[in-house]
Each structure stands twice: as structure tokens, then as C-alpha cells.
Amino acid sequence: MGPVVLITIGVLFLIQEFSHDYFTFVRLSPIILIMIGAVKILRAVAPSDGHIGTDTPTPAAAAGAAQPNGQ
């Protein structure tokens, strides 16, 4: 989310530099909220197939657990 907000703010300032009076940062600032909402929607509808969850042990932890007597 952070990179999207930073890129959006940078683009808004760039637009303001080229348009001088009409497109000010204050007028375009709601775009930041729109981008945050769009990212949240995309995260909600994105498929999670093939993603490793946080409850899955790492291969090193699984190998250490397979050794008998804690060795």
C-alpha cells in the first residue's frame, strides 16, 4: 500500500507542476483515497491459490523437526 500512495502523491505533484493553477494538489488529493480503496479491493478479490501461508513451516524448520531425539 505504501508504494502506491507514494507514487500517487508524486504523480499529483507532477501534474500540479505542469498545470500550474487548475490542477492543484488540494483538488486532486481525493485521488489518494481512491487509490487506497482500489488497492484494498484488489487485495480482497485476488486469488490466494499458490501462496504460502504464515502457518506453513519453512523447509529448515521441517527438517529440524524430523530428526529424532532433538538432534
Predicted model as a PDB file, atoms N, CA, C, CB and O in Angstrom, pLDDT in the B-factor column:
MODEL        1                                                                  
ATOM      1  N   MET A   1       0.830  -1.193   0.000  1.00 74.00           N  
ATOM      2  CA  MET A   1       0.000   0.000   0.000  1.00 74.00           C  
ATOM      3  C   MET A   1       0.872   1.253   0.000  1.00 74.00           C  
ATOM      4  CB  MET A   1      -0.943   0.000   1.213  1.00 74.00           C  
ATOM      5  O   MET A   1       0.554   2.225  -0.685  1.00 74.00           O  
ATOM      6  N   GLY A   2       1.953   1.242   0.750  1.00 80.00           N  
ATOM      7  CA  GLY A   2       2.824   2.406   0.848  1.00 80.00           C  
ATOM      8  C   GLY A   2       3.370   2.882  -0.491  1.00 80.00           C  
ATOM      9  O   GLY A   2       3.297   4.074  -0.789  1.00 80.00           O  
ATOM     10  N   PRO A   3       3.920   1.971  -1.315  1.00 85.00           N  
ATOM     11  CA  PRO A   3       4.427   2.414  -2.615  1.00 85.00           C  
ATOM     12  C   PRO A   3       3.349   3.034  -3.500  1.00 85.00           C  
ATOM     13  CB  PRO A   3       5.055   1.251  -3.337  1.00 85.00           C  
ATOM     14  O   PRO A   3       3.626   3.987  -4.230  1.00 85.00           O  
ATOM     15  N   VAL A   4       2.131   2.512  -3.446  1.00 84.00           N  
ATOM     16  CA  VAL A   4       1.048   3.075  -4.257  1.00 84.00           C  
ATOM     17  C   VAL A   4       0.741   4.500  -3.823  1.00 84.00           C  
ATOM     18  CB  VAL A   4      -0.217   2.206  -4.154  1.00 84.00           C  
ATOM     19  O   VAL A   4       0.534   5.375  -4.664  1.00 84.00           O  
ATOM     20  N   VAL A   5       0.712   4.737  -2.529  1.00 84.00           N  
ATOM     21  CA  VAL A   5       0.429   6.088  -2.021  1.00 84.00           C  
ATOM     22  C   VAL A   5       1.560   7.041  -2.414  1.00 84.00           C  
ATOM     23  CB  VAL A   5       0.247   6.070  -0.473  1.00 84.00           C  
ATOM     24  O   VAL A   5       1.296   8.166  -2.837  1.00 84.00           O  
ATOM     25  N   LEU A   6       2.813   6.607  -2.280  1.00 86.00           N  
ATOM     26  CA  LEU A   6       3.931   7.468  -2.639  1.00 86.00           C  
ATOM     27  C   LEU A   6       3.941   7.809  -4.122  1.00 86.00           C  
ATOM     28  CB  LEU A   6       5.233   6.809  -2.259  1.00 86.00           C  
ATOM     29  O   LEU A   6       4.184   8.956  -4.495  1.00 86.00           O  
ATOM     30  N   ILE A   7       3.679   6.823  -4.965  1.00 86.00           N  
ATOM     31  CA  ILE A   7       3.633   7.073  -6.405  1.00 86.00           C  
ATOM     32  C   ILE A   7       2.488   8.019  -6.737  1.00 86.00           C  
ATOM     33  CB  ILE A   7       3.480   5.752  -7.184  1.00 86.00           C  
ATOM     34  O   ILE A   7       2.648   8.920  -7.561  1.00 86.00           O  
ATOM     35  N   THR A   8       1.336   7.823  -6.104  1.00 85.00           N  
ATOM     36  CA  THR A   8       0.188   8.702  -6.352  1.00 85.00           C  
ATOM     37  C   THR A   8       0.497  10.137  -5.948  1.00 85.00           C  
ATOM     38  CB  THR A   8      -1.046   8.199  -5.594  1.00 85.00           C  
ATOM     39  O   THR A   8       0.181  11.069  -6.688  1.00 85.00           O  
ATOM     40  N   ILE A   9       1.105  10.323  -4.795  1.00 85.00           N  
ATOM     41  CA  ILE A   9       1.460  11.679  -4.354  1.00 85.00           C  
ATOM     42  C   ILE A   9       2.464  12.301  -5.322  1.00 85.00           C  
ATOM     43  CB  ILE A   9       2.043  11.655  -2.916  1.00 85.00           C  
ATOM     44  O   ILE A   9       2.342  13.477  -5.666  1.00 85.00           O  
ATOM     45  N   GLY A  10       3.443  11.535  -5.760  1.00 86.00           N  
ATOM     46  CA  GLY A  10       4.420  12.042  -6.724  1.00 86.00           C  
ATOM     47  C   GLY A  10       3.776  12.455  -8.038  1.00 86.00           C  
ATOM     48  O   GLY A  10       4.120  13.495  -8.598  1.00 86.00           O  
ATOM     49  N   VAL A  11       2.844  11.646  -8.533  1.00 86.00           N  
ATOM     50  CA  VAL A  11       2.142  11.978  -9.779  1.00 86.00           C  
ATOM     51  C   VAL A  11       1.289  13.227  -9.595  1.00 86.00           C  
ATOM     52  CB  VAL A  11       1.262  10.796 -10.240  1.00 86.00           C  
ATOM     53  O   VAL A  11       1.212  14.059 -10.499  1.00 86.00           O  
ATOM     54  N   LEU A  12       0.651  13.369  -8.445  1.00 84.00           N  
ATOM     55  CA  LEU A  12      -0.162  14.564  -8.188  1.00 84.00           C  
ATOM     56  C   LEU A  12       0.691  15.826  -8.182  1.00 84.00           C  
ATOM     57  CB  LEU A  12      -0.900  14.429  -6.854  1.00 84.00           C  
ATOM     58  O   LEU A  12       0.287  16.847  -8.739  1.00 84.00           O  
ATOM     59  N   PHE A  13       1.855  15.770  -7.565  1.00 83.00           N  
ATOM     60  CA  PHE A  13       2.742  16.934  -7.579  1.00 83.00           C  
ATOM     61  C   PHE A  13       3.259  17.214  -8.990  1.00 83.00           C  
ATOM     62  CB  PHE A  13       3.921  16.718  -6.618  1.00 83.00           C  
ATOM     63  O   PHE A  13       3.425  18.374  -9.366  1.00 83.00           O  
ATOM     64  N   LEU A  14       3.514  16.171  -9.769  1.00 84.00           N  
ATOM     65  CA  LEU A  14       3.949  16.351 -11.149  1.00 84.00           C  
ATOM     66  C   LEU A  14       2.861  17.015 -11.990  1.00 84.00           C  
ATOM     67  CB  LEU A  14       4.339  15.005 -11.761  1.00 84.00           C  
ATOM     68  O   LEU A  14       3.147  17.916 -12.777  1.00 84.00           O  
ATOM     69  N   ILE A  15       1.625  16.574 -11.825  1.00 83.00           N  
ATOM     70  CA  ILE A  15       0.503  17.193 -12.538  1.00 83.00           C  
ATOM     71  C   ILE A  15       0.375  18.655 -12.145  1.00 83.00           C  
ATOM     72  CB  ILE A  15      -0.814  16.444 -12.247  1.00 83.00           C  
ATOM     73  O   ILE A  15       0.123  19.509 -12.994  1.00 83.00           O  
ATOM     74  N   GLN A  16       0.546  18.944 -10.870  1.00 81.00           N  
ATOM     75  CA  GLN A  16       0.452  20.326 -10.396  1.00 81.00           C  
ATOM     76  C   GLN A  16       1.542  21.193 -11.029  1.00 81.00           C  
ATOM     77  CB  GLN A  16       0.558  20.375  -8.860  1.00 81.00           C  
ATOM     78  O   GLN A  16       1.284  22.350 -11.360  1.00 81.00           O  
ATOM     79  N   GLU A  17       2.737  20.667 -11.202  1.00 82.00           N  
ATOM     80  CA  GLU A  17       3.824  21.439 -11.798  1.00 82.00           C  
ATOM     81  C   GLU A  17       3.528  21.802 -13.252  1.00 82.00           C  
ATOM     82  CB  GLU A  17       5.129  20.658 -11.715  1.00 82.00           C  
ATOM     83  O   GLU A  17       3.876  22.895 -13.698  1.00 82.00           O  
ATOM     84  N   PHE A  18       2.892  20.899 -13.991  1.00 83.00           N  
ATOM     85  CA  PHE A  18       2.632  21.151 -15.406  1.00 83.00           C  
ATOM     86  C   PHE A  18       1.365  21.952 -15.659  1.00 83.00           C  
ATOM     87  CB  PHE A  18       2.545  19.855 -16.138  1.00 83.00           C  
ATOM     88  O   PHE A  18       1.243  22.596 -16.701  1.00 83.00           O  
ATOM     89  N   SER A  19       0.421  21.925 -14.728  1.00 80.00           N  
ATOM     90  CA  SER A  19      -0.856  22.606 -14.974  1.00 80.00           C  
ATOM     91  C   SER A  19      -0.981  23.931 -14.229  1.00 80.00           C  
ATOM     92  CB  SER A  19      -1.999  21.705 -14.582  1.00 80.00           C  
ATOM     93  O   SER A  19      -1.915  24.689 -14.487  1.00 80.00           O  
ATOM     94  N   HIS A  20      -0.075  24.222 -13.326  1.00 74.00           N  
ATOM     95  CA  HIS A  20       0.023  25.482 -12.582  1.00 74.00           C  
ATOM     96  C   HIS A  20      -1.212  25.798 -11.735  1.00 74.00           C  
ATOM     97  CB  HIS A  20       0.260  26.610 -13.542  1.00 74.00           C  
ATOM     98  O   HIS A  20      -1.153  25.609 -10.520  1.00 74.00           O  
ATOM     99  N   ASP A  21      -2.315  26.262 -12.299  1.00 77.00           N  
ATOM    100  CA  ASP A  21      -3.411  26.775 -11.484  1.00 77.00           C  
ATOM    101  C   ASP A  21      -4.594  25.821 -11.340  1.00 77.00           C  
ATOM    102  CB  ASP A  21      -3.891  28.051 -12.060  1.00 77.00           C  
ATOM    103  O   ASP A  21      -5.149  25.697 -10.248  1.00 77.00           O  
ATOM    104  N   TYR A  22      -4.983  25.157 -12.404  1.00 78.00           N  
ATOM    105  CA  TYR A  22      -6.237  24.399 -12.369  1.00 78.00           C  
ATOM    106  C   TYR A  22      -6.122  23.131 -11.534  1.00 78.00           C  
ATOM    107  CB  TYR A  22      -6.670  24.041 -13.779  1.00 78.00           C  
ATOM    108  O   TYR A  22      -6.949  22.906 -10.650  1.00 78.00           O  
ATOM    109  N   PHE A  23      -5.129  22.306 -11.787  1.00 78.00           N  
ATOM    110  CA  PHE A  23      -4.967  21.048 -11.057  1.00 78.00           C  
ATOM    111  C   PHE A  23      -4.018  21.265  -9.887  1.00 78.00           C  
ATOM    112  CB  PHE A  23      -4.437  19.922 -11.991  1.00 78.00           C  
ATOM    113  O   PHE A  23      -2.808  21.084 -10.024  1.00 78.00           O  
ATOM    114  N   THR A  24      -4.553  21.645  -8.759  1.00 79.00           N  
ATOM    115  CA  THR A  24      -3.734  21.812  -7.563  1.00 79.00           C  
ATOM    116  C   THR A  24      -3.768  20.524  -6.747  1.00 79.00           C  
ATOM    117  CB  THR A  24      -4.226  23.016  -6.714  1.00 79.00           C  
ATOM    118  O   THR A  24      -4.629  19.666  -6.941  1.00 79.00           O  
ATOM    119  N   PHE A  25      -2.820  20.414  -5.841  1.00 77.00           N  
ATOM    120  CA  PHE A  25      -2.756  19.217  -5.005  1.00 77.00           C  
ATOM    121  C   PHE A  25      -4.021  19.070  -4.166  1.00 77.00           C  
ATOM    122  CB  PHE A  25      -1.521  19.265  -4.095  1.00 77.00           C  
ATOM    123  O   PHE A  25      -4.496  17.956  -3.945  1.00 77.00           O  
ATOM    124  N   VAL A  26      -4.560  20.178  -3.705  1.00 80.00           N  
ATOM    125  CA  VAL A  26      -5.767  20.132  -2.872  1.00 80.00           C  
ATOM    126  C   VAL A  26      -6.950  19.593  -3.676  1.00 80.00           C  
ATOM    127  CB  VAL A  26      -6.096  21.538  -2.311  1.00 80.00           C  
ATOM    128  O   VAL A  26      -7.753  18.824  -3.148  1.00 80.00           O  
ATOM    129  N   ARG A  27      -7.066  19.983  -4.936  1.00 80.00           N  
ATOM    130  CA  ARG A  27      -8.163  19.476  -5.773  1.00 80.00           C  
ATOM    131  C   ARG A  27      -8.001  18.005  -6.110  1.00 80.00           C  
ATOM    132  CB  ARG A  27      -8.256  20.277  -7.055  1.00 80.00           C  
ATOM    133  O   ARG A  27      -8.990  17.280  -6.222  1.00 80.00           O  
ATOM    134  N   LEU A  28      -6.769  17.561  -6.270  1.00 80.00           N  
ATOM    135  CA  LEU A  28      -6.525  16.182  -6.690  1.00 80.00           C  
ATOM    136  C   LEU A  28      -6.268  15.223  -5.521  1.00 80.00           C  
ATOM    137  CB  LEU A  28      -5.353  16.146  -7.631  1.00 80.00           C  
ATOM    138  O   LEU A  28      -6.112  14.023  -5.745  1.00 80.00           O  
ATOM    139  N   SER A  29      -6.220  15.719  -4.293  1.00 81.00           N  
ATOM    140  CA  SER A  29      -5.903  14.863  -3.150  1.00 81.00           C  
ATOM    141  C   SER A  29      -6.893  13.713  -2.922  1.00 81.00           C  
ATOM    142  CB  SER A  29      -5.841  15.700  -1.919  1.00 81.00           C  
ATOM    143  O   SER A  29      -6.476  12.689  -2.379  1.00 81.00           O  
ATOM    144  N   PRO A  30      -8.175  13.814  -3.300  1.00 85.00           N  
ATOM    145  CA  PRO A  30      -9.047  12.642  -3.136  1.00 85.00           C  
ATOM    146  C   PRO A  30      -8.605  11.426  -3.953  1.00 85.00           C  
ATOM    147  CB  PRO A  30     -10.455  13.006  -3.521  1.00 85.00           C  
ATOM    148  O   PRO A  30      -9.047  10.308  -3.686  1.00 85.00           O  
ATOM    149  N   ILE A  31      -7.745  11.634  -4.936  1.00 85.00           N  
ATOM    150  CA  ILE A  31      -7.237  10.501  -5.715  1.00 85.00           C  
ATOM    151  C   ILE A  31      -6.450   9.557  -4.819  1.00 85.00           C  
ATOM    152  CB  ILE A  31      -6.355  10.989  -6.882  1.00 85.00           C  
ATOM    153  O   ILE A  31      -6.423   8.351  -5.064  1.00 85.00           O  
ATOM    154  N   ILE A  32      -5.807  10.093  -3.779  1.00 84.00           N  
ATOM    155  CA  ILE A  32      -5.072   9.237  -2.843  1.00 84.00           C  
ATOM    156  C   ILE A  32      -6.029   8.257  -2.169  1.00 84.00           C  
ATOM    157  CB  ILE A  32      -4.336  10.091  -1.779  1.00 84.00           C  
ATOM    158  O   ILE A  32      -5.723   7.071  -2.055  1.00 84.00           O  
ATOM    159  N   LEU A  33      -7.172   8.742  -1.727  1.00 85.00           N  
ATOM    160  CA  LEU A  33      -8.164   7.857  -1.091  1.00 85.00           C  
ATOM    161  C   LEU A  33      -8.719   6.844  -2.082  1.00 85.00           C  
ATOM    162  CB  LEU A  33      -9.314   8.680  -0.492  1.00 85.00           C  
ATOM    163  O   LEU A  33      -8.970   5.694  -1.720  1.00 85.00           O  
ATOM    164  N   ILE A  34      -8.911   7.260  -3.326  1.00 86.00           N  
ATOM    165  CA  ILE A  34      -9.398   6.343  -4.361  1.00 86.00           C  
ATOM    166  C   ILE A  34      -8.379   5.237  -4.603  1.00 86.00           C  
ATOM    167  CB  ILE A  34      -9.688   7.103  -5.676  1.00 86.00           C  
ATOM    168  O   ILE A  34      -8.754   4.073  -4.740  1.00 86.00           O  
ATOM    169  N   MET A  35      -7.094   5.583  -4.659  1.00 87.00           N  
ATOM    170  CA  MET A  35      -6.060   4.573  -4.884  1.00 87.00           C  
ATOM    171  C   MET A  35      -5.963   3.600  -3.708  1.00 87.00           C  
ATOM    172  CB  MET A  35      -4.704   5.248  -5.119  1.00 87.00           C  
ATOM    173  O   MET A  35      -5.781   2.400  -3.914  1.00 87.00           O  
ATOM    174  N   ILE A  36      -6.082   4.103  -2.483  1.00 87.00           N  
ATOM    175  CA  ILE A  36      -6.059   3.215  -1.312  1.00 87.00           C  
ATOM    176  C   ILE A  36      -7.240   2.248  -1.367  1.00 87.00           C  
ATOM    177  CB  ILE A  36      -6.096   4.038   0.006  1.00 87.00           C  
ATOM    178  O   ILE A  36      -7.075   1.058  -1.098  1.00 87.00           O  
ATOM    179  N   GLY A  37      -8.422   2.743  -1.710  1.00 87.00           N  
ATOM    180  CA  GLY A  37      -9.592   1.880  -1.842  1.00 87.00           C  
ATOM    181  C   GLY A  37      -9.426   0.860  -2.951  1.00 87.00           C  
ATOM    182  O   GLY A  37      -9.825  -0.295  -2.798  1.00 87.00           O  
ATOM    183  N   ALA A  38      -8.836   1.276  -4.073  1.00 88.00           N  
ATOM    184  CA  ALA A  38      -8.625   0.342  -5.187  1.00 88.00           C  
ATOM    185  C   ALA A  38      -7.664  -0.776  -4.794  1.00 88.00           C  
ATOM    186  CB  ALA A  38      -8.085   1.089  -6.417  1.00 88.00           C  
ATOM    187  O   ALA A  38      -7.882  -1.933  -5.152  1.00 88.00           O  
ATOM    188  N   VAL A  39      -6.608  -0.442  -4.064  1.00 87.00           N  
ATOM    189  CA  VAL A  39      -5.660  -1.463  -3.617  1.00 87.00           C  
ATOM    190  C   VAL A  39      -6.335  -2.440  -2.662  1.00 87.00           C  
ATOM    191  CB  VAL A  39      -4.442  -0.812  -2.938  1.00 87.00           C  
ATOM    192  O   VAL A  39      -6.110  -3.647  -2.750  1.00 87.00           O  
ATOM    193  N   LYS A  40      -7.154  -1.933  -1.758  1.00 88.00           N  
ATOM    194  CA  LYS A  40      -7.862  -2.814  -0.815  1.00 88.00           C  
ATOM    195  C   LYS A  40      -8.832  -3.744  -1.547  1.00 88.00           C  
ATOM    196  CB  LYS A  40      -8.627  -1.977   0.231  1.00 88.00           C  
ATOM    197  O   LYS A  40      -8.946  -4.920  -1.200  1.00 88.00           O  
ATOM    198  N   ILE A  41      -9.522  -3.226  -2.548  1.00 87.00           N  
ATOM    199  CA  ILE A  41     -10.441  -4.066  -3.334  1.00 87.00           C  
ATOM    200  C   ILE A  41      -9.664  -5.126  -4.091  1.00 87.00           C  
ATOM    201  CB  ILE A  41     -11.267  -3.210  -4.320  1.00 87.00           C  
ATOM    202  O   ILE A  41     -10.067  -6.289  -4.118  1.00 87.00           O  
ATOM    203  N   LEU A  42      -8.550  -4.738  -4.711  1.00 87.00           N  
ATOM    204  CA  LEU A  42      -7.752  -5.708  -5.457  1.00 87.00           C  
ATOM    205  C   LEU A  42      -7.174  -6.786  -4.552  1.00 87.00           C  
ATOM    206  CB  LEU A  42      -6.631  -5.004  -6.196  1.00 87.00           C  
ATOM    207  O   LEU A  42      -7.084  -7.946  -4.954  1.00 87.00           O  
ATOM    208  N   ARG A  43      -6.783  -6.421  -3.339  1.00 85.00           N  
ATOM    209  CA  ARG A  43      -6.294  -7.432  -2.391  1.00 85.00           C  
ATOM    210  C   ARG A  43      -7.402  -8.393  -1.984  1.00 85.00           C  
ATOM    211  CB  ARG A  43      -5.709  -6.759  -1.146  1.00 85.00           C  
ATOM    212  O   ARG A  43      -7.153  -9.583  -1.791  1.00 85.00           O  
ATOM    213  N   ALA A  44      -8.629  -7.882  -1.853  1.00 87.00           N  
ATOM    214  CA  ALA A  44      -9.739  -8.729  -1.415  1.00 87.00           C  
ATOM    215  C   ALA A  44     -10.148  -9.720  -2.494  1.00 87.00           C  
ATOM    216  CB  ALA A  44     -10.935  -7.872  -1.022  1.00 87.00           C  
ATOM    217  O   ALA A  44     -10.541 -10.843  -2.179  1.00 87.00           O  
ATOM    218  N   VAL A  45     -10.063  -9.329  -3.754  1.00 88.00           N  
ATOM    219  CA  VAL A  45     -10.530 -10.211  -4.823  1.00 88.00           C  
ATOM    220  C   VAL A  45      -9.395 -11.016  -5.458  1.00 88.00           C  
ATOM    221  CB  VAL A  45     -11.234  -9.397  -5.891  1.00 88.00           C  
ATOM    222  O   VAL A  45      -9.654 -11.860  -6.315  1.00 88.00           O  
ATOM    223  N   ALA A  46      -8.161 -10.778  -5.064  1.00 85.00           N  
ATOM    224  CA  ALA A  46      -7.028 -11.508  -5.629  1.00 85.00           C  
ATOM    225  C   ALA A  46      -7.066 -12.959  -5.163  1.00 85.00           C  
ATOM    226  CB  ALA A  46      -5.689 -10.844  -5.230  1.00 85.00           C  
ATOM    227  O   ALA A  46      -7.343 -13.224  -3.994  1.00 85.00           O  
ATOM    228  N   PRO A  47      -6.794 -13.891  -6.056  1.00 85.00           N  
ATOM    229  CA  PRO A  47      -6.780 -15.295  -5.642  1.00 85.00           C  
ATOM    230  C   PRO A  47      -5.578 -15.577  -4.746  1.00 85.00           C  
ATOM    231  CB  PRO A  47      -6.757 -16.223  -6.875  1.00 85.00           C  
ATOM    232  O   PRO A  47      -4.510 -14.992  -4.930  1.00 85.00           O  
ATOM    233  N   SER A  48      -5.750 -16.456  -3.795  1.00 80.00           N  
ATOM    234  CA  SER A  48      -4.654 -16.819  -2.902  1.00 80.00           C  
ATOM    235  C   SER A  48      -4.123 -18.208  -3.206  1.00 80.00           C  
ATOM    236  CB  SER A  48      -5.105 -16.743  -1.456  1.00 80.00           C  
ATOM    237  O   SER A  48      -3.339 -18.746  -2.424  1.00 80.00           O  
ATOM    238  N   ASP A  49      -4.524 -18.799  -4.309  1.00 82.00           N  
ATOM    239  CA  ASP A  49      -4.025 -20.113  -4.692  1.00 82.00           C  
ATOM    240  C   ASP A  49      -2.528 -20.030  -4.988  1.00 82.00           C  
ATOM    241  CB  ASP A  49      -4.796 -20.657  -5.920  1.00 82.00           C  
ATOM    242  O   ASP A  49      -2.077 -19.137  -5.704  1.00 82.00           O  
ATOM    243  N   GLY A  50      -1.781 -20.949  -4.441  1.00 76.00           N  
ATOM    244  CA  GLY A  50      -0.354 -20.994  -4.681  1.00 76.00           C  
ATOM    245  C   GLY A  50       0.460 -20.128  -3.744  1.00 76.00           C  
ATOM    246  O   GLY A  50       1.688 -20.143  -3.822  1.00 76.00           O  
ATOM    247  N   HIS A  51      -0.172 -19.378  -2.868  1.00 71.00           N  
ATOM    248  CA  HIS A  51       0.557 -18.555  -1.917  1.00 71.00           C  
ATOM    249  C   HIS A  51       0.853 -19.367  -0.664  1.00 71.00           C  
ATOM    250  CB  HIS A  51      -0.239 -17.279  -1.569  1.00 71.00           C  
ATOM    251  O   HIS A  51       0.032 -20.178  -0.234  1.00 71.00           O  
ATOM    252  N   ILE A  52       2.011 -19.149  -0.089  1.00 73.00           N  
ATOM    253  CA  ILE A  52       2.397 -19.851   1.124  1.00 73.00           C  
ATOM    254  C   ILE A  52       1.866 -19.066   2.309  1.00 73.00           C  
ATOM    255  CB  ILE A  52       3.942 -20.033   1.212  1.00 73.00           C  
ATOM    256  O   ILE A  52       2.144 -17.875   2.450  1.00 73.00           O  
ATOM    257  N   GLY A  53       1.103 -19.734   3.159  1.00 67.00           N  
ATOM    258  CA  GLY A  53       0.552 -19.082   4.339  1.00 67.00           C  
ATOM    259  C   GLY A  53       1.582 -18.947   5.435  1.00 67.00           C  
ATOM    260  O   GLY A  53       2.659 -19.536   5.353  1.00 67.00           O  
ATOM    261  N   THR A  54       1.265 -18.177   6.461  1.00 64.00           N  
ATOM    262  CA  THR A  54       2.200 -17.983   7.565  1.00 64.00           C  
ATOM    263  C   THR A  54       2.252 -19.193   8.495  1.00 64.00           C  
ATOM    264  CB  THR A  54       1.820 -16.746   8.354  1.00 64.00           C  
ATOM    265  O   THR A  54       3.192 -19.321   9.280  1.00 64.00           O  
ATOM    266  N   ASP A  55       1.260 -20.082   8.420  1.00 65.00           N  
ATOM    267  CA  ASP A  55       1.257 -21.250   9.287  1.00 65.00           C  
ATOM    268  C   ASP A  55       2.052 -22.411   8.700  1.00 65.00           C  
ATOM    269  CB  ASP A  55      -0.160 -21.686   9.552  1.00 65.00           C  
ATOM    270  O   ASP A  55       2.217 -23.433   9.367  1.00 65.00           O  
ATOM    271  N   THR A  56       2.550 -22.282   7.472  1.00 56.00           N  
ATOM    272  CA  THR A  56       3.328 -23.338   6.840  1.00 56.00           C  
ATOM    273  C   THR A  56       4.768 -23.258   7.339  1.00 56.00           C  
ATOM    274  CB  THR A  56       3.268 -23.225   5.288  1.00 56.00           C  
ATOM    275  O   THR A  56       5.391 -22.202   7.233  1.00 56.00           O  
ATOM    276  N   PRO A  57       5.316 -24.360   7.887  1.00 59.00           N  
ATOM    277  CA  PRO A  57       6.697 -24.311   8.373  1.00 59.00           C  
ATOM    278  C   PRO A  57       7.684 -24.176   7.218  1.00 59.00           C  
ATOM    279  CB  PRO A  57       7.018 -25.566   9.194  1.00 59.00           C  
ATOM    280  O   PRO A  57       7.431 -24.641   6.106  1.00 59.00           O  
ATOM    281  N   THR A  58       8.794 -23.542   7.500  1.00 60.00           N  
ATOM    282  CA  THR A  58       9.835 -23.409   6.490  1.00 60.00           C  
ATOM    283  C   THR A  58      10.536 -24.750   6.321  1.00 60.00           C  
ATOM    284  CB  THR A  58      10.850 -22.299   6.874  1.00 60.00           C  
ATOM    285  O   THR A  58      10.483 -25.584   7.225  1.00 60.00           O  
ATOM    286  N   PRO A  59      11.194 -24.979   5.180  1.00 64.00           N  
ATOM    287  CA  PRO A  59      11.878 -26.277   4.986  1.00 64.00           C  
ATOM    288  C   PRO A  59      12.928 -26.550   6.057  1.00 64.00           C  
ATOM    289  CB  PRO A  59      12.540 -26.321   3.613  1.00 64.00           C  
ATOM    290  O   PRO A  59      13.097 -27.703   6.456  1.00 64.00           O  
ATOM    291  N   ALA A  60      13.640 -25.527   6.536  1.00 62.00           N  
ATOM    292  CA  ALA A  60      14.651 -25.749   7.573  1.00 62.00           C  
ATOM    293  C   ALA A  60      14.003 -26.180   8.877  1.00 62.00           C  
ATOM    294  CB  ALA A  60      15.483 -24.482   7.795  1.00 62.00           C  
ATOM    295  O   ALA A  60      14.526 -27.063   9.557  1.00 62.00           O  
ATOM    296  N   ALA A  61      12.886 -25.584   9.240  1.00 59.00           N  
ATOM    297  CA  ALA A  61      12.192 -25.957  10.471  1.00 59.00           C  
ATOM    298  C   ALA A  61      11.608 -27.350  10.352  1.00 59.00           C  
ATOM    299  CB  ALA A  61      11.088 -24.949  10.798  1.00 59.00           C  
ATOM    300  O   ALA A  61      11.609 -28.106  11.324  1.00 59.00           O  
ATOM    301  N   ALA A  62      11.107 -27.704   9.174  1.00 57.00           N  
ATOM    302  CA  ALA A  62      10.545 -29.033   8.968  1.00 57.00           C  
ATOM    303  C   ALA A  62      11.637 -30.097   9.025  1.00 57.00           C  
ATOM    304  CB  ALA A  62       9.806 -29.101   7.626  1.00 57.00           C  
ATOM    305  O   ALA A  62      11.402 -31.190   9.540  1.00 57.00           O  
ATOM    306  N   ALA A  63      12.830 -29.795   8.504  1.00 59.00           N  
ATOM    307  CA  ALA A  63      13.940 -30.751   8.531  1.00 59.00           C  
ATOM    308  C   ALA A  63      14.433 -30.956   9.968  1.00 59.00           C  
ATOM    309  CB  ALA A  63      15.102 -30.263   7.626  1.00 59.00           C  
ATOM    310  O   ALA A  63      14.770 -32.074  10.358  1.00 59.00           O  
ATOM    311  N   GLY A  64      14.475 -29.878  10.750  1.00 59.00           N  
ATOM    312  CA  GLY A  64      14.913 -29.975  12.146  1.00 59.00           C  
ATOM    313  C   GLY A  64      13.913 -30.747  12.986  1.00 59.00           C  
ATOM    314  O   GLY A  64      14.305 -31.434  13.929  1.00 59.00           O  
ATOM    315  N   ALA A  65      12.643 -30.650  12.668  1.00 58.00           N  
ATOM    316  CA  ALA A  65      11.614 -31.347  13.443  1.00 58.00           C  
ATOM    317  C   ALA A  65      11.605 -32.837  13.115  1.00 58.00           C  
ATOM    318  CB  ALA A  65      10.229 -30.738  13.171  1.00 58.00           C  
ATOM    319  O   ALA A  65      11.119 -33.642  13.910  1.00 58.00           O  
ATOM    320  N   ALA A  66      12.136 -33.210  11.957  1.00 56.00           N  
ATOM    321  CA  ALA A  66      12.091 -34.617  11.530  1.00 56.00           C  
ATOM    322  C   ALA A  66      13.213 -35.435  12.186  1.00 56.00           C  
ATOM    323  CB  ALA A  66      12.200 -34.712   9.992  1.00 56.00           C  
ATOM    324  O   ALA A  66      13.169 -36.665  12.141  1.00 56.00           O  
ATOM    325  N   GLN A  67      14.191 -34.802  12.777  1.00 57.00           N  
ATOM    326  CA  GLN A  67      15.284 -35.546  13.378  1.00 57.00           C  
ATOM    327  C   GLN A  67      14.855 -36.118  14.721  1.00 57.00           C  
ATOM    328  CB  GLN A  67      16.518 -34.653  13.543  1.00 57.00           C  
ATOM    329  O   GLN A  67      14.244 -35.412  15.523  1.00 57.00           O  
ATOM    330  N   PRO A  68      15.164 -37.385  14.980  1.00 59.00           N  
ATOM    331  CA  PRO A  68      14.758 -37.993  16.266  1.00 59.00           C  
ATOM    332  C   PRO A  68      15.586 -37.458  17.435  1.00 59.00           C  
ATOM    333  CB  PRO A  68      14.895 -39.525  16.197  1.00 59.00           C  
ATOM    334  O   PRO A  68      16.738 -37.061  17.260  1.00 59.00           O  
ATOM    335  N   ASN A  69      15.001 -37.452  18.604  1.00 63.00           N  
ATOM    336  CA  ASN A  69      15.641 -37.078  19.863  1.00 63.00           C  
ATOM    337  C   ASN A  69      16.174 -35.644  19.859  1.00 63.00           C  
ATOM    338  CB  ASN A  69      16.770 -38.034  20.162  1.00 63.00           C  
ATOM    339  O   ASN A  69      17.069 -35.325  20.642  1.00 63.00           O  
ATOM    340  N   GLY A  70      15.656 -34.796  19.016  1.00 55.00           N  
ATOM    341  CA  GLY A  70      16.047 -33.386  19.006  1.00 55.00           C  
ATOM    342  C   GLY A  70      17.456 -33.140  18.519  1.00 55.00           C  
ATOM    343  O   GLY A  70      18.016 -32.077  18.787  1.00 55.00           O  
ATOM    344  N   GLN A  71      18.046 -34.084  17.813  1.00 55.00           N  
ATOM    345  CA  GLN A  71      19.435 -33.923  17.335  1.00 55.00           C  
ATOM    346  C   GLN A  71      19.462 -33.308  15.970  1.00 55.00           C  
ATOM    347  CB  GLN A  71      20.167 -35.262  17.307  1.00 55.00           C  
ATOM    348  O   GLN A  71      20.538 -33.098  15.409  1.00 55.00           O  
TER     349      GLN A  71                                                      
ENDMDL                                                                          
END                                                                             
